[in-house]
Amino acid sequence: MKANHLQDVFQEELCDILDAEDQLLKALPRLAEAAECDALREGFEAQLRDSNAHYQRIERIFEIIGIEPAAKKCEAMAGLVKEGKQAISLKTPNGHLRDKLLICNAKKLDCYQMSSYGSLKKWAGELGLNEAADLLNSSYLEARAAEERFDELDVRESEEINHGTDKKGTEKTPILAFEENFIEPPIM
């Protein structure tokens, strides 16, 4: 990458987030399908709708700056999507544990989006691209709201794991409880 001006960096990162959103549009349906908890499934479905809107906004920004949309492979998102696939394949008799891992992955996805959209929004403002800045701010706010929703789901899943019952109504043993013979790691 060669960059002489903020405009160059802005365009490069816009190409990056375009690919990131494209990867999310493909990955989110699989994450939703893997969710045990209905609220988590709905959260992924809402994130899918948001990502579709983000993608359309990015295409509009390319129109504003007069450049043909061109995605650049987003390696960071590829890594996060790979982690999501690993979470889906987690072998556990308790779907809530998989959901905890899926929630963690969702929050990582949202944090990546917030970082990208936050920087792009700021740069668009500095470049005098006010409409683009507004569009990017909308995507930033949606990513932040999604992260907060997943954070709330994480708390509820912890309560379910520690105090709930399984689908058959059988009381569960807390999974997050530590073993009595837990040994503290040495402080270095």
C-alpha positions in Angstrom: 0.0 0.0 0.0 1.2 3.5 -0.9 -0.4 6.4 0.9 0.5 10.0 0.4 -2.7 11.6 1.7 -5.5 10.9 4.2 -7.8 10.3 1.2 -5.6 7.3 0.3 -5.8 5.8 3.8 -9.5 6.4 3.9 -10.1 4.6 0.6 -7.9 1.7 1.6 -9.8 1.2 4.9 -13.1 1.6 3.1 -12.1 -1.3 0.8 -11.1 -3.3 3.9 -14.4 -2.8 5.7 -16.3 -3.6 2.5 -14.7 -7.0 2.5 -15.2 -7.4 6.3 -18.9 -6.8 5.9 -19.1 -9.2 2.9 -17.5 -11.9 5.1 -19.9 -11.2 7.9 -22.9 -11.4 5.6 -21.7 -15.0 4.8 -20.8 -16.0 8.3 -23.7 -14.6 10.4 -26.4 -17.1 9.2 -24.1 -20.0 10.3 -23.6 -18.4 13.7 -27.3 -17.8 14.1 -28.0 -21.4 13.2 -25.5 -22.7 15.8 -27.0 -20.6 18.7 -28.8 -22.6 21.4 -30.5 -19.5 22.9 -33.3 -17.9 20.9 -32.2 -14.4 22.0 -28.7 -15.1 20.7 -30.1 -16.4 17.4 -32.2 -13.2 17.1 -29.1 -11.1 18.0 -27.1 -12.7 15.1 -30.1 -12.1 12.8 -30.2 -8.4 13.8 -26.5 -8.2 13.2 -27.0 -9.6 9.8 -29.6 -6.9 9.0 -27.2 -4.3 10.3 -24.3 -5.7 8.2 -26.4 -5.6 5.1 -27.2 -1.9 5.8 -23.5 -1.2 6.5 -22.5 -2.8 3.2 -25.1 -0.6 1.3 -23.8 2.5 3.1 -20.2 1.7 2.1 -21.3 1.3 -1.5 -23.0 4.7 -1.2 -19.8 6.2 0.1 -17.8 4.9 -2.8 -20.4 6.7 -5.0 -19.9 9.9 -3.0 -16.1 9.8 -3.5 -16.5 8.7 -7.2 -14.7 5.4 -7.0 -15.8 2.0 -8.0 -16.3 -0.3 -4.9 -13.4 -2.7 -4.6 -13.0 -5.0 -1.6 -9.6 -5.7 -0.2 -9.2 -8.9 1.7 -9.8 -8.1 5.4 -7.4 -10.5 7.2 -8.6 -9.4 10.6 -12.2 -10.3 9.8 -11.1 -13.6 8.2 -9.5 -14.5 11.5 -12.6 -13.5 13.5 -14.8 -15.6 11.1 -12.4 -18.5 11.6 -12.8 -18.2 15.4 -16.6 -18.2 14.9 -16.3 -21.5 12.9 -14.3 -22.9 15.7 -16.9 -21.9 18.3 -19.6 -23.6 16.2 -17.6 -26.8 16.1 -17.1 -26.8 19.9 -17.9 -30.3 21.3 -20.0 -29.9 24.4 -23.1 -31.5 25.9 -24.1 -28.0 27.0 -25.2 -25.6 24.3 -25.0 -22.7 26.6 -21.2 -23.1 26.7 -21.1 -22.9 22.9 -23.4 -19.8 23.2 -20.9 -18.2 25.5 -18.1 -18.7 23.0 -20.4 -17.4 20.2 -21.2 -14.3 22.2 -17.5 -13.7 22.7 -16.9 -14.0 19.0 -19.9 -11.6 18.3 -18.4 -9.0 20.6 -15.1 -9.3 18.9 -16.8 -8.7 15.5 -18.6 -5.7 16.8 -15.4 -4.2 18.3 -13.7 -4.6 15.0 -16.6 -2.8 13.3 -16.6 0.0 15.9 -12.9 0.6 15.5 -13.2 0.7 11.7 -16.3 2.8 11.5 -15.1 5.2 14.3 -11.8 5.9 12.4 -13.5 6.1 9.0 -16.1 8.5 10.4 -13.5 10.8 11.8 -11.4 10.8 8.6 -14.5 11.4 6.5 -15.2 14.5 8.6 -11.6 15.7 8.3 -11.8 15.2 4.5 -15.1 17.3 4.4 -17.1 14.2 3.4 -20.0 15.1 5.7 -22.6 12.7 4.1 -20.1 9.9 4.3 -19.3 10.8 7.9 -23.0 10.6 8.7 -23.4 7.2 7.0 -20.3 5.9 8.8 -21.6 7.2 12.1 -24.8 5.3 11.6 -22.9 2.0 11.1 -20.7 2.8 14.2 -23.7 3.4 16.4 -25.3 0.1 15.2 -22.1 -1.8 15.9 -21.9 -0.3 19.4 -25.6 -1.1 20.1 -25.0 -4.7 18.9 -22.0 -5.1 21.2 -24.1 -3.9 24.2 -26.9 -6.4 23.3 -24.4 -9.2 23.1 -22.9 -8.1 26.4 -26.3 -8.3 28.0 -26.8 -11.8 26.5 -23.5 -12.9 28.0 -24.7 -12.0 31.5 -28.0 -13.8 30.9 -26.2 -16.9 29.6 -23.9 -16.9 32.7 -27.0 -16.9 34.9 -28.6 -19.6 32.9 -25.5 -21.8 33.1 -25.1 -21.3 36.8 -28.7 -21.3 38.0 -30.9 -22.6 35.3 -32.4 -25.9 34.3 -31.9 -27.7 31.0 -34.6 -28.1 28.4 -36.0 -31.2 30.2 -36.4 -29.1 33.4 -33.6 -30.9 35.2 -31.7 -28.7 37.6 -28.1 -28.2 36.3 -24.9 -28.3 38.3 -23.0 -25.0 37.9 -20.5 -25.3 35.1 -18.6 -22.2 36.0 -17.8 -23.3 39.6 -14.2 -24.0 40.3 -12.9 -27.3 41.5 -12.1 -27.5 45.2 -8.5 -28.5 44.4 -8.0 -25.5 42.1 -4.4 -24.3 42.5 -3.6 -20.6 42.2 -1.1 -19.9 39.4 2.2 -18.5 40.7 2.6 -14.7 40.6 5.6 -13.7 38.6 
